[in-house]
Amino acid sequence: MIEDRDSMLRRLHEMRSEHRDLDTVIARMEMQPVDQIQLQRLKKRKLKLKDDITRLESGLLPDIIA
């Protein structure tokens, strides 16, 4: 279980890093004329990463009964 948690934390770190990288790339692309389809694909990838990050974070948190 510890190995699973460690691999989940590593994956979470990788996804956060990719999300930040996409944010930078998108910001640069928006400052100049670019292929709008490519820009939309990058934005969709960023949104999917955000959803995946949220899902993984919730899997790492222990269930708390209110």
Number of C-alpha atoms within 10 A of each C-alpha: 6 7 8 10 12 11 12 16 15 12 14 20 13 13 18 17 12 15 20 13 13 17 15 11 14 17 12 11 15 12 8 8 7 11 10 11 9 12 16 12 11 16 17 12 15 21 13 13 18 15 12 15 19 13 12 16 13 11 12 14 8 7 8 5 4 3
